[in-house]
Amino acid sequence: MKAESSIVIAVAVCIFLTFYFSYLSLQALEETIKKQFVLLALLSLLTGAIVFGCLVIYLGIKKIFIKAELTVVQES
C-alpha cells in the first residue's frame, strides 16, 4: 500500500505545481516568463497524468496477479 500512497502524493504535488505555475504566469509581467510558466504548468500536468496512468496500470496488474494466484491456490 505504500507504493500507491507515494504515487498519489506525487500526483497531488504535480497538480499543485500546475496551479501554482499557472498563477505565476498570470502575475508575470514579461511575455517570455509567462510562456515559461505556462510551459512548466503544462509539463507538471502531463507528469501528473503519466504518474496517475502508471498507478492505474500498476493496480490493474496487481489485481490480475492476485486473481491468478487465488485461482492457482484453489485448483491445488
Gaussian input, Z-matrix of N, CA and C with variables (Angstrom, degrees):
# hf/3-21g

backbone

0 1
 N
 C     1     B1
 C     2     B2     1     A1
 N     3     B3     2     A2     1     D1
 C     4     B4     3     A3     2     D2
 C     5     B5     4     A4     3     D3
 N     6     B6     5     A5     4     D4
 C     7     B7     6     A6     5     D5
 C     8     B8     7     A7     6     D6
 N     9     B9     8     A8     7     D7
 C    10    B10     9     A9     8     D8
 C    11    B11    10    A10     9     D9
 N    12    B12    11    A11    10    D10
 C    13    B13    12    A12    11    D11
 C    14    B14    13    A13    12    D12
 N    15    B15    14    A14    13    D13
 C    16    B16    15    A15    14    D14
 C    17    B17    16    A16    15    D15
 N    18    B18    17    A17    16    D16
 C    19    B19    18    A18    17    D17
 C    20    B20    19    A19    18    D18
 N    21    B21    20    A20    19    D19
 C    22    B22    21    A21    20    D20
 C    23    B23    22    A22    21    D21
 N    24    B24    23    A23    22    D22
 C    25    B25    24    A24    23    D23
 C    26    B26    25    A25    24    D24
 N    27    B27    26    A26    25    D25
 C    28    B28    27    A27    26    D26
 C    29    B29    28    A28    27    D27
 N    30    B30    29    A29    28    D28
 C    31    B31    30    A30    29    D29
 C    32    B32    31    A31    30    D30
 N    33    B33    32    A32    31    D31
 C    34    B34    33    A33    32    D32
 C    35    B35    34    A34    33    D33
 N    36    B36    35    A35    34    D34
 C    37    B37    36    A36    35    D35
 C    38    B38    37    A37    36    D36
 N    39    B39    38    A38    37    D37
 C    40    B40    39    A39    38    D38
 C    41    B41    40    A40    39    D39
 N    42    B42    41    A41    40    D40
 C    43    B43    42    A42    41    D41
 C    44    B44    43    A43    42    D42
 N    45    B45    44    A44    43    D43
 C    46    B46    45    A45    44    D44
 C    47    B47    46    A46    45    D45
 N    48    B48    47    A47    46    D46
 C    49    B49    48    A48    47    D47
 C    50    B50    49    A49    48    D48
 N    51    B51    50    A50    49    D49
 C    52    B52    51    A51    50    D50
 C    53    B53    52    A52    51    D51
 N    54    B54    53    A53    52    D52
 C    55    B55    54    A54    53    D53
 C    56    B56    55    A55    54    D54
 N    57    B57    56    A56    55    D55
 C    58    B58    57    A57    56    D56
 C    59    B59    58    A58    57    D57
 N    60    B60    59    A59    58    D58
 C    61    B61    60    A60    59    D59
 C    62    B62    61    A61    60    D60
 N    63    B63    62    A62    61    D61
 C    64    B64    63    A63    62    D62
 C    65    B65    64    A64    63    D63
 N    66    B66    65    A65    64    D64
 C    67    B67    66    A66    65    D65
 C    68    B68    67    A67    66    D66
 N    69    B69    68    A68    67    D67
 C    70    B70    69    A69    68    D68
 C    71    B71    70    A70    69    D69
 N    72    B72    71    A71    70    D70
 C    73    B73    72    A72    71    D71
 C    74    B74    73    A73    72    D72
 N    75    B75    74    A74    73    D73
 C    76    B76    75    A75    74    D74
 C    77    B77    76    A76    75    D75
 N    78    B78    77    A77    76    D76
 C    79    B79    78    A78    77    D77
 C    80    B80    79    A79    78    D78
 N    81    B81    80    A80    79    D79
 C    82    B82    81    A81    80    D80
 C    83    B83    82    A82    81    D81
 N    84    B84    83    A83    82    D82
 C    85    B85    84    A84    83    D83
 C    86    B86    85    A85    84    D84
 N    87    B87    86    A86    85    D85
 C    88    B88    87    A87    86    D86
 C    89    B89    88    A88    87    D87
 N    90    B90    89    A89    88    D88
 C    91    B91    90    A90    89    D89
 C    92    B92    91    A91    90    D90
 N    93    B93    92    A92    91    D91
 C    94    B94    93    A93    92    D92
 C    95    B95    94    A94    93    D93
 N    96    B96    95    A95    94    D94
 C    97    B97    96    A96    95    D95
 C    98    B98    97    A97    96    D96
 N    99    B99    98    A98    97    D97
 C   100   B100    99    A99    98    D98
 C   101   B101   100   A100    99    D99
 N   102   B102   101   A101   100   D100
 C   103   B103   102   A102   101   D101
 C   104   B104   103   A103   102   D102
 N   105   B105   104   A104   103   D103
 C   106   B106   105   A105   104   D104
 C   107   B107   106   A106   105   D105
 N   108   B108   107   A107   106   D106
 C   109   B109   108   A108   107   D107
 C   110   B110   109   A109   108   D108
 N   111   B111   110   A110   109   D109
 C   112   B112   111   A111   110   D110
 C   113   B113   112   A112   111   D111
 N   114   B114   113   A113   112   D112
 C   115   B115   114   A114   113   D113
 C   116   B116   115   A115   114   D114
 N   117   B117   116   A116   115   D115
 C   118   B118   117   A117   116   D116
 C   119   B119   118   A118   117   D117
 N   120   B120   119   A119   118   D118
 C   121   B121   120   A120   119   D119
 C   122   B122   121   A121   120   D120
 N   123   B123   122   A122   121   D121
 C   124   B124   123   A123   122   D122
 C   125   B125   124   A124   123   D123
 N   126   B126   125   A125   124   D124
 C   127   B127   126   A126   125   D125
 C   128   B128   127   A127   126   D126
 N   129   B129   128   A128   127   D127
 C   130   B130   129   A129   128   D128
 C   131   B131   130   A130   129   D129
 N   132   B132   131   A131   130   D130
 C   133   B133   132   A132   131   D131
 C   134   B134   133   A133   132   D132
 N   135   B135   134   A134   133   D133
 C   136   B136   135   A135   134   D134
 C   137   B137   136   A136   135   D135
 N   138   B138   137   A137   136   D136
 C   139   B139   138   A138   137   D137
 C   140   B140   139   A139   138   D138
 N   141   B141   140   A140   139   D139
 C   142   B142   141   A141   140   D140
 C   143   B143   142   A142   141   D141
 N   144   B144   143   A143   142   D142
 C   145   B145   144   A144   143   D143
 C   146   B146   145   A145   144   D144
 N   147   B147   146   A146   145   D145
 C   148   B148   147   A147   146   D146
 C   149   B149   148   A148   147   D147
 N   150   B150   149   A149   148   D148
 C   151   B151   150   A150   149   D149
 C   152   B152   151   A151   150   D150
 N   153   B153   152   A152   151   D151
 C   154   B154   153   A153   152   D152
 C   155   B155   154   A154   153   D153
 N   156   B156   155   A155   154   D154
 C   157   B157   156   A156   155   D155
 C   158   B158   157   A157   156   D156
 N   159   B159   158   A158   157   D157
 C   160   B160   159   A159   158   D158
 C   161   B161   160   A160   159   D159
 N   162   B162   161   A161   160   D160
 C   163   B163   162   A162   161   D161
 C   164   B164   163   A163   162   D162
 N   165   B165   164   A164   163   D163
 C   166   B166   165   A165   164   D164
 C   167   B167   166   A166   165   D165
 N   168   B168   167   A167   166   D166
 C   169   B169   168   A168   167   D167
 C   170   B170   169   A169   168   D168
 N   171   B171   170   A170   169   D169
 C   172   B172   171   A171   170   D170
 C   173   B173   172   A172   171   D171
 N   174   B174   173   A173   172   D172
 C   175   B175   174   A174   173   D173
 C   176   B176   175   A175   174   D174
 N   177   B177   176   A176   175   D175
 C   178   B178   177   A177   176   D176
 C   179   B179   178   A178   177   D177
 N   180   B180   179   A179   178   D178
 C   181   B181   180   A180   179   D179
 C   182   B182   181   A181   180   D180
 N   183   B183   182   A182   181   D181
 C   184   B184   183   A183   182   D182
 C   185   B185   184   A184   183   D183
 N   186   B186   185   A185   184   D184
 C   187   B187   186   A186   185   D185
 C   188   B188   187   A187   186   D186
 N   189   B189   188   A188   187   D187
 C   190   B190   189   A189   188   D188
 C   191   B191   190   A190   189   D189
 N   192   B192   191   A191   190   D190
 C   193   B193   192   A192   191   D191
 C   194   B194   193   A193   192   D192
 N   195   B195   194   A194   193   D193
 C   196   B196   195   A195   194   D194
 C   197   B197   196   A196   195   D195
 N   198   B198   197   A197   196   D196
 C   199   B199   198   A198   197   D197
 C   200   B200   199   A199   198   D198
 N   201   B201   200   A200   199   D199
 C   202   B202   201   A201   200   D200
 C   203   B203   202   A202   201   D201
 N   204   B204   203   A203   202   D202
 C   205   B205   204   A204   203   D203
 C   206   B206   205   A205   204   D204
 N   207   B207   206   A206   205   D205
 C   208   B208   207   A207   206   D206
 C   209   B209   208   A208   207   D207
 N   210   B210   209   A209   208   D208
 C   211   B211   210   A210   209   D209
 C   212   B212   211   A211   210   D210
 N   213   B213   212   A212   211   D211
 C   214   B214   213   A213   212   D212
 C   215   B215   214   A214   213   D213
 N   216   B216   215   A215   214   D214
 C   217   B217   216   A216   215   D215
 C   218   B218   217   A217   216   D216
 N   219   B219   218   A218   217   D217
 C   220   B220   219   A219   218   D218
 C   221   B221   220   A220   219   D219
 N   222   B222   221   A221   220   D220
 C   223   B223   222   A222   221   D221
 C   224   B224   223   A223   222   D222
 N   225   B225   224   A224   223   D223
 C   226   B226   225   A225   224   D224
 C   227   B227   226   A226   225   D225

   B1=1.4485
   B2=1.5207
   B3=1.3177
   B4=1.4573
   B5=1.5216
   B6=1.3246
   B7=1.4607
   B8=1.5257
   B9=1.3263
   B10=1.4599
   B11=1.5290
   B12=1.3091
   B13=1.4603
   B14=1.5226
   B15=1.3132
   B16=1.4623
   B17=1.5159
   B18=1.3283
   B19=1.4596
   B20=1.5233
   B21=1.3178
   B22=1.4619
   B23=1.5330
   B24=1.3172
   B25=1.4711
   B26=1.5211
   B27=1.3318
   B28=1.4642
   B29=1.5229
   B30=1.3299
   B31=1.4672
   B32=1.5227
   B33=1.3189
   B34=1.4694
   B35=1.5234
   B36=1.3272
   B37=1.4678
   B38=1.5233
   B39=1.3276
   B40=1.4604
   B41=1.5253
   B42=1.3135
   B43=1.4621
   B44=1.5287
   B45=1.3304
   B46=1.4622
   B47=1.5240
   B48=1.3316
   B49=1.4640
   B50=1.5180
   B51=1.3311
   B52=1.4591
   B53=1.5193
   B54=1.3346
   B55=1.4631
   B56=1.5225
   B57=1.3184
   B58=1.4674
   B59=1.5245
   B60=1.3257
   B61=1.4572
   B62=1.5250
   B63=1.3242
   B64=1.4657
   B65=1.5213
   B66=1.3137
   B67=1.4572
   B68=1.5261
   B69=1.3191
   B70=1.4652
   B71=1.5232
   B72=1.3204
   B73=1.4649
   B74=1.5275
   B75=1.3178
   B76=1.4745
   B77=1.5255
   B78=1.3324
   B79=1.4645
   B80=1.5287
   B81=1.3282
   B82=1.4620
   B83=1.5280
   B84=1.3133
   B85=1.4540
   B86=1.5272
   B87=1.3239
   B88=1.4567
   B89=1.5288
   B90=1.3199
   B91=1.4633
   B92=1.5284
   B93=1.3253
   B94=1.4728
   B95=1.5262
   B96=1.3185
   B97=1.4667
   B98=1.5231
   B99=1.3289
   B100=1.4694
   B101=1.5243
   B102=1.3335
   B103=1.4693
   B104=1.5281
   B105=1.3171
   B106=1.4647
   B107=1.5251
   B108=1.3303
   B109=1.4646
   B110=1.5279
   B111=1.3209
   B112=1.4637
   B113=1.5231
   B114=1.3213
   B115=1.4611
   B116=1.5335
   B117=1.3212
   B118=1.4680
   B119=1.5252
   B120=1.3227
   B121=1.4667
   B122=1.5252
   B123=1.3186
   B124=1.4623
   B125=1.5240
   B126=1.3162
   B127=1.4626
   B128=1.5292
   B129=1.3153
   B130=1.4701
   B131=1.5240
   B132=1.3299
   B133=1.4641
   B134=1.5249
   B135=1.3133
   B136=1.4611
   B137=1.5236
   B138=1.3078
   B139=1.4654
   B140=1.5265
   B141=1.3284
   B142=1.4632
   B143=1.5189
   B144=1.3340
   B145=1.4643
   B146=1.5279
   B147=1.3235
   B148=1.4677
   B149=1.5255
   B150=1.3168
   B151=1.4729
   B152=1.5255
   B153=1.3313
   B154=1.4655
   B155=1.5230
   B156=1.3292
   B157=1.4646
   B158=1.5193
   B159=1.3198
   B160=1.4712
   B161=1.5221
   B162=1.3309
   B163=1.4653
   B164=1.5228
   B165=1.3152
   B166=1.4642
   B167=1.5273
   B168=1.3217
   B169=1.4647
   B170=1.5271
   B171=1.3278
   B172=1.4709
   B173=1.5287
   B174=1.3215
   B175=1.4685
   B176=1.5222
   B177=1.3371
   B178=1.4594
   B179=1.5116
   B180=1.3254
   B181=1.4651
   B182=1.5273
   B183=1.3269
   B184=1.4620
   B185=1.5321
   B186=1.3315
   B187=1.4600
   B188=1.5269
   B189=1.3253
   B190=1.4694
   B191=1.5207
   B192=1.3412
   B193=1.4607
   B194=1.5165
   B195=1.3148
   B196=1.4692
   B197=1.5233
   B198=1.3450
   B199=1.4598
   B200=1.5231
   B201=1.3300
   B202=1.4745
   B203=1.5177
   B204=1.3093
   B205=1.4553
   B206=1.5293
   B207=1.3178
   B208=1.4662
   B209=1.5165
   B210=1.3282
   B211=1.4647
   B212=1.5169
   B213=1.3277
   B214=1.4739
   B215=1.5298
   B216=1.3223
   B217=1.4575
   B218=1.5375
   B219=1.3182
   B220=1.4600
   B221=1.5209
   B222=1.3361
   B223=1.4654
   B224=1.5120
   B225=1.3107
   B226=1.4719
   B227=1.4935
   A1=111.27
   A2=118.37
   A3=120.61
   A4=111.53
   A5=117.92
   A6=120.86
   A7=110.32
   A8=116.86
   A9=120.21
   A10=110.86
   A11=116.64
   A12=120.78
   A13=111.61
   A14=116.27
   A15=118.59
   A16=111.39
   A17=117.93
   A18=120.51
   A19=110.28
   A20=117.72
   A21=120.76
   A22=110.58
   A23=116.88
   A24=120.38
   A25=110.03
   A26=117.82
   A27=120.85
   A28=111.22
   A29=117.27
   A30=120.93
   A31=110.13
   A32=117.52
   A33=120.60
   A34=111.34
   A35=116.71
   A36=120.38
   A37=110.64
   A38=117.32
   A39=120.76
   A40=111.42
   A41=117.21
   A42=120.45
   A43=110.29
   A44=117.00
   A45=120.09
   A46=110.77
   A47=116.63
   A48=119.84
   A49=111.95
   A50=116.92
   A51=120.35
   A52=110.66
   A53=116.56
   A54=119.55
   A55=111.99
   A56=116.77
   A57=120.53
   A58=111.21
   A59=116.88
   A60=119.75
   A61=111.56
   A62=117.35
   A63=120.10
   A64=110.56
   A65=115.83
   A66=120.20
   A67=110.84
   A68=116.60
   A69=119.69
   A70=111.46
   A71=117.32
   A72=119.21
   A73=110.86
   A74=116.95
   A75=119.77
   A76=111.58
   A77=116.80
   A78=121.28
   A79=113.29
   A80=117.28
   A81=121.21
   A82=110.34
   A83=115.20
   A84=120.84
   A85=112.80
   A86=117.40
   A87=120.71
   A88=110.75
   A89=114.97
   A90=120.62
   A91=112.26
   A92=117.54
   A93=119.57
   A94=111.27
   A95=115.83
   A96=119.11
   A97=110.12
   A98=117.88
   A99=120.96
   A100=110.38
   A101=115.95
   A102=119.75
   A103=111.39
   A104=116.47
   A105=119.34
   A106=111.76
   A107=117.21
   A108=119.82
   A109=111.27
   A110=116.93
   A111=119.81
   A112=109.86
   A113=116.80
   A114=120.39
   A115=110.79
   A116=117.08
   A117=120.27
   A118=111.17
   A119=117.19
   A120=120.43
   A121=110.46
   A122=116.09
   A123=120.03
   A124=111.29
   A125=116.81
   A126=120.34
   A127=111.88
   A128=117.56
   A129=120.70
   A130=110.68
   A131=115.82
   A132=119.59
   A133=110.83
   A134=116.35
   A135=120.68
   A136=111.04
   A137=117.04
   A138=120.93
   A139=110.81
   A140=116.71
   A141=120.26
   A142=112.02
   A143=116.97
   A144=120.63
   A145=111.12
   A146=116.60
   A147=119.95
   A148=110.79
   A149=117.26
   A150=120.48
   A151=109.99
   A152=117.23
   A153=120.56
   A154=111.02
   A155=116.46
   A156=120.13
   A157=111.68
   A158=116.38
   A159=120.29
   A160=110.76
   A161=117.06
   A162=120.38
   A163=110.81
   A164=117.16
   A165=120.44
   A166=110.48
   A167=116.95
   A168=120.39
   A169=110.48
   A170=116.81
   A171=121.31
   A172=110.96
   A173=116.63
   A174=119.45
   A175=111.31
   A176=116.86
   A177=120.00
   A178=111.90
   A179=116.87
   A180=120.66
   A181=110.44
   A182=116.35
   A183=120.48
   A184=110.68
   A185=116.76
   A186=121.68
   A187=110.85
   A188=116.74
   A189=120.40
   A190=110.64
   A191=117.03
   A192=119.58
   A193=111.86
   A194=118.12
   A195=120.07
   A196=110.06
   A197=117.33
   A198=119.99
   A199=111.03
   A200=117.45
   A201=120.41
   A202=110.06
   A203=117.84
   A204=121.40
   A205=110.39
   A206=117.15
   A207=120.78
   A208=111.13
   A209=116.74
   A210=120.80
   A211=110.60
   A212=117.13
   A213=120.93
   A214=110.02
   A215=118.20
   A216=122.07
   A217=109.56
   A218=117.71
   A219=120.67
   A220=111.66
   A221=117.77
   A222=120.67
   A223=112.20
   A224=118.53
   A225=122.50
   A226=113.11
   D1=-17.32
   D2=-178.45
   D3=-68.66
   D4=-35.23
   D5=179.97
   D6=-64.03
   D7=-42.13
   D8=-179.97
   D9=-63.85
   D10=-41.75
   D11=-179.24
   D12=-64.54
   D13=-42.69
   D14=-179.14
   D15=-68.58
   D16=-34.50
   D17=178.13
   D18=-69.63
   D19=-40.03
   D20=177.70
   D21=-63.76
   D22=-39.08
   D23=177.03
   D24=-64.78
   D25=-40.79
   D26=178.62
   D27=-63.35
   D28=-40.20
   D29=177.60
   D30=-65.31
   D31=-41.57
   D32=178.77
   D33=-62.96
   D34=-40.14
   D35=177.72
   D36=-64.54
   D37=-41.61
   D38=178.79
   D39=-63.13
   D40=-40.76
   D41=179.02
   D42=-67.76
   D43=-40.14
   D44=175.92
   D45=-60.62
   D46=-44.75
   D47=179.12
   D48=-63.45
   D49=-34.19
   D50=176.88
   D51=-60.23
   D52=-48.94
   D53=179.33
   D54=-67.06
   D55=-37.01
   D56=-179.55
   D57=-65.56
   D58=-46.47
   D59=179.14
   D60=-67.15
   D61=-32.98
   D62=175.51
   D63=-65.04
   D64=-42.43
   D65=177.23
   D66=-62.41
   D67=-44.22
   D68=179.45
   D69=-64.59
   D70=-33.34
   D71=178.53
   D72=-67.25
   D73=-31.09
   D74=177.24
   D75=-73.08
   D76=-27.94
   D77=-177.99
   D78=-87.26
   D79=-19.15
   D80=-175.69
   D81=-70.01
   D82=146.30
   D83=-178.82
   D84=-94.56
   D85=-36.18
   D86=-178.43
   D87=-86.16
   D88=144.10
   D89=-176.58
   D90=-67.27
   D91=-37.14
   D92=-178.82
   D93=-67.85
   D94=-37.92
   D95=178.09
   D96=-68.18
   D97=-38.11
   D98=176.76
   D99=-59.45
   D100=-45.27
   D101=-179.60
   D102=-63.60
   D103=-38.36
   D104=179.07
   D105=-66.72
   D106=-39.77
   D107=177.87
   D108=-67.36
   D109=-38.42
   D110=177.38
   D111=-64.97
   D112=-40.11
   D113=177.64
   D114=-64.22
   D115=-42.15
   D116=176.77
   D117=-63.07
   D118=-39.34
   D119=178.08
   D120=-64.15
   D121=-42.29
   D122=179.06
   D123=-64.59
   D124=-43.14
   D125=178.84
   D126=-65.87
   D127=-36.51
   D128=176.97
   D129=-65.44
   D130=-41.94
   D131=178.71
   D132=-65.53
   D133=-41.72
   D134=178.73
   D135=-64.71
   D136=-41.13
   D137=177.54
   D138=-62.58
   D139=-43.48
   D140=177.52
   D141=-61.24
   D142=-40.56
   D143=179.37
   D144=-66.36
   D145=-40.54
   D146=179.33
   D147=-66.46
   D148=-43.36
   D149=179.15
   D150=-64.44
   D151=-39.98
   D152=177.70
   D153=-64.39
   D154=-40.81
   D155=176.56
   D156=-61.77
   D157=-40.52
   D158=176.92
   D159=-62.77
   D160=-39.05
   D161=177.66
   D162=-62.94
   D163=-43.31
   D164=179.97
   D165=-63.74
   D166=-43.65
   D167=178.50
   D168=-64.01
   D169=-43.17
   D170=179.01
   D171=-59.73
   D172=-46.53
   D173=-179.30
   D174=-67.03
   D175=-36.27
   D176=177.57
   D177=-64.36
   D178=-45.93
   D179=179.02
   D180=-64.63
   D181=-40.48
   D182=179.19
   D183=-61.63
   D184=-41.65
   D185=179.92
   D186=-66.01
   D187=-39.56
   D188=178.94
   D189=-64.65
   D190=-43.66
   D191=179.94
   D192=-66.79
   D193=-35.05
   D194=177.63
   D195=-65.97
   D196=-42.42
   D197=177.81
   D198=-64.64
   D199=-40.09
   D200=179.72
   D201=-67.10
   D202=-38.40
   D203=179.42
   D204=-66.09
   D205=-41.40
   D206=178.16
   D207=-64.26
   D208=-37.89
   D209=179.07
   D210=-65.88
   D211=-41.90
   D212=179.49
   D213=-66.13
   D214=-40.08
   D215=-179.40
   D216=-66.88
   D217=-40.20
   D218=-178.45
   D219=-69.94
   D220=-31.53
   D221=179.01
   D222=-73.66
   D223=-23.96
   D224=-176.67
   D225=-73.14

